[in-house]
Amino acid sequence: MPGGYPRREPVGDTVGVTVDVRVLSREDLPTAWAVLTRAFGEAVHPEDVEVELALADPARFYAAYADDRMVATAGSFAFDMAVPGAVLPVAGVTWVSVLPTYRRRGLLGGLMQRQLADLHAGGTAVAALWASESAIYGRYGYGPASWTVSVTLQRGAPFRTPVPPGRLELVEPDSPALPEIYAQVAARTPGFPARDATWWTYRLHDPAHDRGSASPLQAVLTDGGYALYAVDPVWTDSLPAGVVRVREVIAADAGATARLWRHLLDLDLTGEVQARILATDDPLLMWVLADPRRARARVRDNLWVRLVDLPQALGSRRYACPVDVVIEVSDGPAPWNTGRWRLSGDRAGAQCLPTTDPADLVVRPDDLGAAYLGGTPLRARPVEERTRGALDLASTAFGPLGPAPWCPQVF
């Protein structure tokens, strides 16, 4: 179990099967999407394909072919994302799949290795993804860098204090006011990807086959915030018990958070509000609810991060306190990161340079990825401390500079 992650040995008959990895063309993308949906056990819907393919640059997408048949896929989106003290270009890794009859033949490893090498050659310092299975990506140097909370609340849940005054207005989901608020919050929240018009089309995509019995997507706007949601009308014994399904609540301050949640929790003919992706420091849980236990909160991993170019990534973010530490890294998938590096920095800036000095800490690539956004303490990872006190100092330095990191959408 190198690096603490179980190795999955290749199984099955590979004799006579020739496998190669190719960069896709625009014409290949629909086939790649079909492979992905089949691997995930989902159906292909034409209205989804158009939206998904609009995001994909084929030069960033790969497929593994066995005897000239596409059997595995991987790719990445290019977007800017906030990290502590900076906004960086990031590779949003996506479309990772292997057909069930070709599992455990090394195809995923081959795709990830090719992708990692190309990202490094192209100057990308950081990659991030949502893990479909949390046991997979540690072996490729990804660590759980942010966390999210899902909540289920009964209608009318009481608040601790009166809701601050402010307007509430029902608007169309494509209102131009929403991107302005999102951009304001994204610039200061690690883990938030920037959204251009194409990404907003993706986020607001609301096909009937995904709704079930719920309403079309709705939007409510307030000063400094908005919420996207749908209402699933439910009646039990002739009594209303509808479910409010929240897609996202984006708020620039706690007052906007309170107003939006009061709206969601007071909708007529409903009995419950469900939200899958909230920040761990969301004001709803920290102070808005009179009894936070009513939220029935559950925590799970959010973004997983990989340092593609270690010195560039570590030198590009800011640190919560002054730090000067030598870290030793052994990085099999990215050998250019292997070595000893002196990280020095604070809230004003940082640099990470190669050194021959003795290591203060021995750190795995996935540990650095986990700590990068400030959401997972470095001291909570299996780091080897060689200089007493170095781990506590480095863990504090890697901590958050502001809001807890989180990503509000799966990509």
KOLPA-580678 format. One record per residue: residue in three letters; y, x, z of N, C-alpha, C in turn. Coordinates in steps of 0.001 Angstrom, whole numbers, plus 500000, padded with zeros to 6 digits. Each point is the difference from the previous one (the first is absolute). Layout:
ALAYXZYXZYXZ ...
//
This chain:
MET498803500839500000501197499161500000501250500876500000 PRO500312500677498904501165500871499957501270499225500305 GLY500855500575500859501264499361500323499852498712500774 GLY498780499712500494499803498813500797499737498754499199 TYR499897500094498670499757498831499163498607500114499390 PRO499219498903500019498645500057499482499989500277498503 ARG499105500864499588499849500305498578499029499000499392 ARG500364499442498864499114499087499306499325500759498870 GLU498706500238500151499284500769499013499786499163498733 PRO500047500649498831499704499266498772498587499450500035 VAL499838498768499543498681499392499917499855499357498639 GLY498761499692499645499754499328498727499687501000498905 ASP499554499489498894499571500815498883501197500391499149 THR500343501277500004501104500469499166499500500826498813 VAL498673500112499859499440500779498902500362499336498675 GLY500493500776499068500321499475498684501324499267499925 VAL500767499938501116501285499318500012501116501037499964 THR500836499946498986501132500914499884501248499303500508 VAL500659500609500991501170499400500609501218500870499705 ASP501082499388499547501248500749499830501165499136500456 VAL501077500660500419501201499338500487501083500117498931 ARG500634498865499679501012499980498952501274499344500513 VAL501129500473499472501268499300500200500010498801499065 LEU500480498870500491499929498764499230501154499876499009 SER499780499169499007501055499569499084500416498589500398 ARG501090499515499426500442498633500282498897499002499639 GLU499278500281498925498937499092499555498814499987500954 ASP499840501055500797498876500075500941500244499201501281 LEU501257499698500304500323499422501308499313498657500265 PRO499926499063499036499285498749500301498540500218500378 THR499333500947499350498610500294500366499925500579501396 ALA500956500882500341500022500579501346500222498916501049 TRP500877499037499699500234498906500938498734499158500179 ALA499259499792498911498756499240500081498969500733500849 VAL499922501336499867499083500785500840500401499882501467 LEU501302500105500268500487499908501374499652498643500617 THR500294498929499289499739498674500571498514499756500195 ARG499175500502499085498558499843500187499528500784501213 ALA500492501228500177499592500806501153500405499334501314 PHE501117499268499988500466499306501198499436498582500114 GLY499163499612499055499387498680500055500963498867499734 GLU501030500258499201501016498996499713499927499551498544 ALA500657498895499717500067499490498635501247500540499309 VAL499925500102498690501150500414499197500778498762499590 HIS501284499970500331500886498900499609501070500553499071 PRO500131499450498794500974500550499040501415500098500556 GLU500416499037500818501367500045500529500205501167500963 ASP498920500468500642500095501174500872500057501285499189 VAL499229500043498913499895501224499203501367500426499480 GLU500765499045499500501326500323499446500905500635501050 VAL499993499451501213500860500516501065499528501370500455 GLU498701500155500170499464501284500458500233501107498977 LEU499756499709498736500123501034498979501451500411499771 ALA500931499117500323501407500355499852500403501141500928 LEU499272500172501113500306501057500961499377501338499624 ALA498995499975499131499146501168499795500497500883498863 ASP500231501265500306500256501026498996498648500625499669 PRO499465499789498807498640500474499712499814501501500186 ALA501062500774499887499878501444500182499645500366501435 ARG500152499058500951499685500240501403498679499360500409 PHE499265499454499026498760499289500305498816500680499312 TYR498859499957500703498811500709499550498801499062500026 ALA499002500375499237498709499316500084498899501025499825 ALA498895499747500690498791500777499792499112499216499054 TYR499479500694499003499135499390499000498595500571500126 ALA499014499141499918498595500411499955499436499529498675 ASP499592500958499169499503499673498653500974499092499259 ASP501290500361500109501100499353499296500307498593500504 ARG499517499667501197500325498710500612500854500240501233 MET501107499271500138500862500157501157499298499434501232 VAL499857500855501055499246499567501183500749500226501309 ALA501141500686499965500770500248501221501455500237499613 THR500914499671500921501427500095499697500773500535501191 ALA501172500534499729500978500372501031501330500219499309 GLY501081499777500729501321500208499431501051500084501085 SER501246500074499592501084500012500979501268499459499365 PHE500797499332500832501338499573499618500997501062500457 ALA501096500107499302501081500909500405501139499169500575 PHE500325500227501259501153499322500592500605500884501080 ASP501233499690500373500634500666501128499595499302501283 MET499849500782501072499606499434501287500718500737501112 ALA500438499261500993500651500616501150498976500741500848 VAL500392501196500460499264500762501010501027500339501083 PRO499603500520501136500999500278501043501139500900499510 GLY501189499432499910501183500753499642500231500226498530 ALA499194499404499126500152500257498568499326498884499207 VAL500281499991498695499299499140499052499408500912498932 LEU498676499898499776499313500921499099499273499248498895 PRO499827500643498838499083499441499000498565500122500511 VAL499257498916499921498648499933500558499062499428498954 ALA498747500455500037498952499417499167499292498918500806 GLY500099498764499537499300498900500653498637499833499377 VAL498981500567500623498652500029499435499407498595500013 THR499360499636498880499565498617499823498874499938498975 TRP499479498796499797498964499737498992498779500901500198 VAL499636500333501212498857500877500260498741499150500069 SER499056500260499102498791499183499958498858500743499319 VAL498782499625500377498792500483499344499063498800499847 LEU499472499793498815499056498901499805498788500184500914 PRO499450498911500531498932500121500999498762500747499519 THR499723499993498719498828500708499485500249501488499787 TYR501230500459500287500314501423499838500544500623501285 ARG499792499331501128500465500531501275499201501237500396 ARG500654500842500837499382501175500601499445500974498966 ARG500749500152498937499664501002498990501129501016499837 GLY500935500004500956501089500965499955501161499590499119 LEU499999498753499494501060499577499081501336499872500713 LEU499992499386501185501253499856500743500584501364500334 GLY499152500916500465500484501340500316500609500693498799 GLY499366499847498840500534500607498790501348499431499610 LEU500142498672500130501273499369499671501107500422500961 MET499676500011501298501013500364500982500430501458499834 GLN499043500874499692500329501411499812500907500193498787 ARG499678499322498913500818500106498791501402499464500272 GLN500073498862500653501299499407500300500840500920500878 LEU499390500558501036500718500868500921500550501230499283 ALA499187500613499148500449501184499265501153499661499059 ASP499913498863499331501067499621499066501289499643500735 LEU499878499330501139501198499687500776500692501277500450 HIS499211500976500456500585501273500427500668500706498834 ALA499336500027498870500574500663498824501290499323499561 GLY500107498691500247501192499265499611501108500030501032 GLY499794500685501114501049500159501001500057498928501070 THR498990499138500080499968498974501043499562500622501317 ALA500734499717501070499682500598501301499167499098500885 VAL500104498675499828499376499051500917499328498891499214 ALA498793499609500433499307498837499451499687499041501143 ALA499949498715499680499717498982501011499138498914499385 LEU499203499343500834499155498913499505499682499017501119 TRP499523498831499586499371499037500905498498500197499850 ALA499305500204501110498568500277499954499207498700500032 SER499214499760498947499126498835500007498915500156501065 GLU499560501239500211499044500324501067500505501242500716 SER500155499905501302500658501076500745499137501252500135 ALA498705499919499685499135501171500131500048500913498777 ILE500686499572498937499908500730498737500961501174499902 TYR501268499793500336501037500886499476500318501221500852 GLY499489500067501214500227501187500805499454501251499349 ARG498864499884499323499399501179499377500832500543498852 TYR500940499189499515500886500459498936501376500388500529 GLY500125500096501327501239500485500599501004498931500356 TYR499624498723499914500899498907500385499782499640501464 GLY501089499717500716499915499571501389500803498733500217 PRO499609499174500974500717498743500275501369500268500609 ALA501036499824499199501350500444500373500881498890500551 SER499638498757499748500764498881500561499031498883500342 TRP500489499095500836499162498932500532500740498686499863 THR499255498931499939500611498685499814499356498990500938 VAL500723498927500242499559498955500917499892498678499244 SER498902499301500186499889498631499504500123499052501182 VAL500650498850499778500230499056501085499646498589499554 THR499623499187500964499780498570499809500684499283501157 LEU500988499171499670500822499341501020499949498487499840 GLN500003499319501126500087498550499964501437499574499727 ARG500137498893499276501322499465499717500786499796501298 GLY501293500348499951500872499775501142499905501051501087 ALA499325501112499754499887501045501020501387500335500552 PRO500153500019501320501335500193500585500478501444499901 PHE501328500151499913500640501306499957500555500352501375 ARG500209501280500206500497500492501282501459499613500230 THR500797500056498949501441499712500098500400499078498851 PRO501155499370500064500457499165498889500119500817498712 VAL499791499319498899500078500653498699501467500299499663 PRO500329501225499624501383500315499625500461499126498838 PRO501239499560499996500480499125498923500026500740498666 GLY499832499234498956500022500548498650499455498977499026 ARG500382500131498750499598499013498996498529500153499637 LEU499388498906499579498675499983499405500098499178498725 GLU499440500519498914500120499320498713498698500150499223 LEU499472498884499539498854500055499105500473500450498628 VAL499349501030499456500375500532498692498741500170499165 GLU500192500256498727498868500319499147499487501403500346 PRO498680500229499920499480501331500326500604501131499176 ASP500465499696498791500603501052499175501515500096500181 SER500524499495501112501430500120500295500410501475500032 PRO501132500363499392500446501403500005500360500515501388 ALA500134499090500977500321500457501353498819500726500653 LEU498769499675499609498836500584500660499862501502499728 PRO500111500459498751499904501445499767501056500812500733 GLU501195499436500169501045500737500717499603500236501454 ILE499446498974500645499578500142501394498816500951500089 TYR499056499835499105498826500872500015500404501468499862 ALA500886500298499053500425501385499776500653500584501249 GLN500767499196500698500653500466501229498968500391501056 VAL498984499165500178498967500282500999499096501137499531 ALA499670500032498709499099501016499467500561501404500167 ALA501312500158499859500610501323500059499846500654501362 ARG499780499197501055499946500566501353498626499856500660 THR499035499412499294498699499743500608498919500814499309 PRO499444501019500648498923500779499386498833499113499588 GLY499486500271498793498883499227499479500405498919499022 PHE501301499662499959500456498962499073500138500589498600 PRO499295499447499006500223500439498617501204499284499401 ALA500740500712499174501103499370499278499438498979499015 ARG500778498948499726499584498959499058501024499869498883 ASP499562500227498769500852499670498864499630498596499522 ALA500530499579498852499767498634499522498520499729499759 THR499275501000499500498570499808499735499227499812501301 TRP500359500767501025499328499847501291500349498670500653 TRP501216499514499788500330498687500538499213498902499289 THR499785500141498712499148499041499285498596499990500589 TYR499497501188500298498669500115500613499979499343501379 ARG501030500263500799500012499478501364500118498485500030 LEU500717499426499053500221498558499973498953499259499175 HIS499068500730499414498944499372499195499253498983500860 ASP499897498786499489499499498892500820499083499097499172 PRO498869500542499527499121499203499138499323498872500771 ALA499762498905499315499391498838500639498623500318500567 HIS499261500899499340498639500277500475499994500726501347 ASP501132500610500381500083500679501297500489499083501121 ARG500573498875499643500616499145501013498997499152500763 GLY498896499651499369499139499005500603500731498676500037 SER500097499406501181500712498726500140501433500186500477 ALA500464501252500095501339500260500522501075499727498949 SER501229499902500472501151499765499134500306501239499164 PRO500830499869498966500547501191499355500802500830501006 LEU500227501252499639500736500908500869501403499471500263 GLN500441500068501257501332499563500398500757501181500623 ALA501311499870500053500836501056500580501101499387500845 VAL500279500635501133501131499617500837500832501253500252 LEU501310499836499921500937501120500096500888499809501222 THR500263501089500706500964499983501088500870501241499903 ASP501019500086500840500836501202500018499142501182500416 GLY499771500931499073499248501204500318498501499861499918 GLY499479498939499374498548499898499928499524498861499118 TYR498705500023499692499382498920499234498516499925500364 ALA499388498867499677498557499835500168499434499350498755 LEU498834500451499588499220499394498928498762499376500624 TYR499713498762499641498881499319500639499544498820499153 ALA498847499450500353499494498777499402499464499122501127 VAL499900498716499739499493499054500999498736499341499463 ASP498944500092500776498734499367499653499900498701500797 PRO500152498861499338499992498739500750498591499645500492 VAL499876499815501296498723499642500614500241498807500924 TRP499082499032499972500078498843500898498668499881500734 THR500067499847501309498808499850500827500128498724500814 ASP499069499071499802500052498715500709501365499335499829 SER500493500033498771501284499384499639501201500678500644 LEU499805501197500545501105500763500587500273501237499150 PRO501276500369499821500321501176499184499590501295500698 ALA499353500881499233499573501297500534500114501059498910 GLY501078499925499210500178500931498901500102501446500466 VAL499689500911499081500030501431500296501083500663499163 VAL500904500710500655501037500782499318499439501395499762 ARG499884500369498748499449501320499648501152500908499573 VAL500303500984500822501160500868499788499607501170499099 ARG500740500179498922499766501160499139500771501205500518 GLU501263499835500320500734501088500642501265499469500657 VAL500359500647501103501272499774500673500713501341500036 ILE501127500098499338500771501240499939501355499728500644 ALA500303500733501053501233499753500744500658501319500371 ALA501317500045499860500755501213500308500328500124501478 ASP499856498914500773500307500061501426499192498937500727 ALA500009500088501337499190499097500813500495498560499911 GLY501299499788499805500527498652499870499440499295498778 ALA499959500723498873499419499422498791498523499706500204 THR499292500907500685498589499764500304499816498704500772 ALA500816499793501036499868498802500831500282498734499200 ARG501035500010499174500331498809499217498891499644499023 LEU499451501010499341498953499740499012498731499471500666 TRP499625500614501109498784499546500668500188498628500642 ARG501206499691500470500221498653500530499822498958498887 HIS500487500342498805499814499117498851498512499807499704 LEU499264501097499942498576499925499650499205499240501056 LEU500366500177501255499256499379501085500387498548500260 ASP501048499529499358500457498624500228499818499101498781 LEU499330500471498964499831499180498808499211498738500332 ASP500472498886499488499342498722500257498603499955499371 LEU499149499176500596498659499710499494499095501230499996 THR500319500978500841499165501192500107499518500164501433 GLY498959500817500144499487500258501335499817501471500303 GLU500084500841498954499683501418500200500730500835498969 VAL500358501224500411500629500972499103499156501267500002 GLN499674500481498805499187501211499863500765501050499206 ALA500000501232500508500615501129499289499062501191500111 ARG499714500632498865499014501077499978500590501381500211 ILE501260500213499596500533501371499984501367500030500669 LEU500025500405501272501246500213500728500016501423500541 ALA501199500504500278500134501327500614499532499945501446 THR499526501120500493499561500044501401501156499860500975 ASP501234500288499540501172499824500873500844498802499564 ASP499380499035499326500742498819499552500645499301501200 PRO501292499666499908500657499326501127499310498707500426 LEU499293499350499091499273498790500380499092500268501180 LEU499315501156499966499055500346501057500672500726501161 MET501076500739499707500619500830501022500876499215500963 TRP500709498960499472500886499277500922500260498546499622 VAL499744499593498758500360498647499588499118498955500684 LEU498689500178499951499089499021500587500071500033501524 ALA500073498831500594499973499935501462498658500470500550 ASP498937499749499260498660500431500404499329500636498794 PRO500117501328499833499442500660498813498500499803499835 ARG499285499692501091498567499775499866499686498797499114 ARG500980499110499880499795498837499137499811500396498532 ALA500400501204499675499890500435498606498578500354499600 ARG499120500166500989498609500398499708499989501181499010 ALA500763501016500345500218501131499106498754500858499846 ARG499799500472498779498918500945499693500601501166499225 VAL499637501209500411500527501218499370498950500576499064 ARG500449500464498845499102500687499065500789501055499237 ASP499256500864499308500645501060499228500784499399498842 ASN501058500685499623500916499570498949499946501047498885 LEU500979500848499864499972501045498979499192501215500447 TRP499255500578499060499368501306500174500759500999499136 VAL500280501169500566500851500991499327499252501308499818 ARG500272500638498860499426501308499670501128500945499590 LEU500057501192500601500974501004499584499433500739498797 VAL500555499724498834499535500632498767500481501444499955 ASP501265500195500286500602501336500090500496500163501429 LEU499214500680500834500267500050501436501377500560500337 PRO500366501178499512501311500526500409501160499154499499 GLN499883499440498800501081499152499492500105498716500824 ALA498860499404500323500009498747500769500563500215501399 LEU499531501026500696500457500230501365501453500453500040 GLY500427500716498975501389500450499962500977498935499565 SER499499498873499494500883498966499470500369498940501019 ARG499224499854501075500327498994501004500800500630501138 ARG500475499174500934500728500472501164499132499790501241 TYR500392500650501101499150500013501190500784499529501220 ALA499290499336500898500646499328501127500569500970501014 CYS499475501215500060500518501028500899499812501346499322 PRO500700501042500452499809501314499392498553500459500113 VAL499476500561498921498614500456499967499934501315499236 ASP499189500908500483499718501263499316498553500330500314 VAL499108499712499081498576500085500272499273500513498767 VAL498954500793500226499156500493498906498728499160499977 ILE499749499385498854498799499179499847499066500657498995 GLU498717499918500300498973500525499103499233498826499413 VAL499846500017498690499375498883499300498930500529499046 SER498870499344499977498967500248498994499833498712499207 ASP500331500049498711500068498790499188499147500169498749 GLY498732499582500094499089500147498878500439499279498743 PRO500356498706500078500417499294498788501318500518499407 ALA500842500626500821501293500520499534500148501436500496 PRO499292500950499386499971501377500519501367500667500056 TRP500951499508499213501355500565500041500678499770501358 ASN499477499059500792500539499748501336499352500861501080 THR498914500661499669499274500788500995500819501230500401 GLY500047500257501302500711501172500497500689499712501315 ARG500886500911500401500820499804501198501443499793499572 TRP500639499023500642501343499581499614500873499896501244 ARG501197500551499903500963499855501094500927498828499692 LEU499910498981500845500863498829499886501109500125501026 SER501229499989499530501147500024500901500997498957499528 GLY500516499221500951500945498969499609500439499147501163 ASP500871499045499696500510499052500989500526498789499243 ARG500931499260500608500527498811499334500932500331498829 ALA500452501246499914500916500378498928499287500488498743 GLY498779500481500123499286500536498857498795500794500441 ALA499224500478499023498770500723500337499602500887498836 GLN499153500972500305499357500794498972498585500327500448 CYS499135500187499023498605500346500282499618501124499054 LEU499736501175500566499793501206499199498684500674500371 PRO499359500691499041498773500737500320500287501121500984 THR499013500310500839500176501046501009498656500654500292 THR500072501215500519498793500679500481499937499996501524 ASP500947499348500642499997499934501461498800499200500501 PRO499562500252501224498868499242500552500327498515500089 ALA498965499176499845500189498548500015500184499486501418 ASP500951499078500160500137499246501243499080498786500013 LEU499781499425498818499163498814499852499123500148498762 VAL498781499511500092499121499893498838499846498513499699 VAL500454499605498820500142498581499675499273499689498700 ARG499311498870499963499353499547498770501021499305499103 PRO499740499971498691500937499308499103500209498530500363 ASP498930499309500397500151498579500329500778499799501293 ASP499972500994500914500813499905501216501486500073499665 LEU500363500900499091501398500104499582500446498743499262 GLY499120499453499166500328498752499326500223498868500983 ALA499139499928501019500116498942501002501321500099500761 ALA500434501212500307501209500198500812501282499957499182 TYR499911500011498677501160500278499170501125498982500137 LEU499685498730500105501047498974500062500489499736501414 GLY499369500607500992500414499794501377499309498836500683 GLY499004499399499349499335498840500574498730500300500754 THR499405501183499771498782500412500686500278501322500699 PRO499955500041501325500307501254500702499034501114499603 LEU500542501173499739499146501137499659499048500312501141 ARG500442499784501240499134500287501149498816499047500081 ALA500055498886499262498883499056499993498924500399499005 ARG500238501048499245499048500474498996499271501238500532 PRO498864500373499395499206501129500510500569501355499591 VAL501214500296500453500676501250499669499582501087500984 GLU499744501183499495499653501139500868501296500713500421 GLU500258500033501296501199500647500519499666501424500410 ARG500681500985499408499765501399500341501129500573500853 THR501168499376499967501114500393500857500320498844500928 ARG499915500250501279500183498921500968501362499330499837 GLY499988498697499973501230499225499872500411499708498572 ALA499381500694499038500420499834498605499678498601499474 LEU498894499432500438499610498697499479500944498899500484 ASP500356500021501280500927498984500501501356500100499309 LEU500475501230499800501295500186499341499937499502498559 ALA498962500401499276499886499587498607499825498482499892 SER499232499424500910499792498552499968501301499252500219 THR500815500476500925501312499377500228500885500154498771 ALA499982501181499396500837500248498829499609499100498826 PHE498714499764499819499526499164498907500226498517500271 GLY500425499645501191500177498601500368501118499324499221 PRO500140498692500176500983499248499212501437500356500344 LEU500864499957498984501433500194500198500723498671500131 GLY499338498928499627500600498669500010498916498958500091 PRO500020498999499098498988498941500063498588500541499811 ALA499035499285500560498603500355499773499682499894498511 PRO499229500939499476499670499919498573499058498842499710 TRP500199499367498856499052499004499513500324499678498560 CYS499035499454499314500170499589498608499746498500499920 PRO500948499221499446499862498549500032499128499402498907 GLN499504500831499062499208499441498901498861500923499621 VAL498895499397499606498860500748499482500269500332498533 PHE499648501228499603500170500356498584498703500609499470 
//
